[in-house]
Amino acid sequence: MLTSAGKKRHRIIFQSATETIADTGEPVVTWVNYRTDEPAEFVPTGGTETIRGRQIEAGTRAIFRVNYRDGYTTQMRILHDSVYYGITYINKVDGLNRELEIMVRSSQ
């Protein structure tokens, strides 16, 4: 089922990681914008809480629906409303090259 353009009212930024080597020899990961101002539908699907050590970590699971484009990978992340989401899975809707469902998870 295709999403109407009116539902894609959110604007997101896709970022990809670039690794460089610092003067100390340590790898440094920098995130650079891959695609900006991408229209998307944002669908929260649930929240998570985990305990690590003595701290509680909260997160959100969601789906972003975007128009189909080549090049998106699970090594990228999405910035939406000041929250970073790691991409966990990318699904072609109905197996066609029209729309993508991008499953994501944030940790805040």
Number of C-alpha atoms within 10 A of each C-alpha: 6 12 13 8 12 10 12 17 12 16 15 21 19 22 21 19 15 11 11 12 10 10 7 6 8 9 12 11 13 11 13 13 14 15 13 13 10 14 19 24 21 20 12 14 12 10 13 12 11 10 9 8 6 6 8 10 12 13 15 17 18 19 21 22 24 22 19 16 10 6 7 18 14 14 11 19 24 25 17 16 10 8 11 18 22 19 22 16 13 17 14 15 17 11 9 10 12 13 19 23 20 23 21 22 23 19 15 10
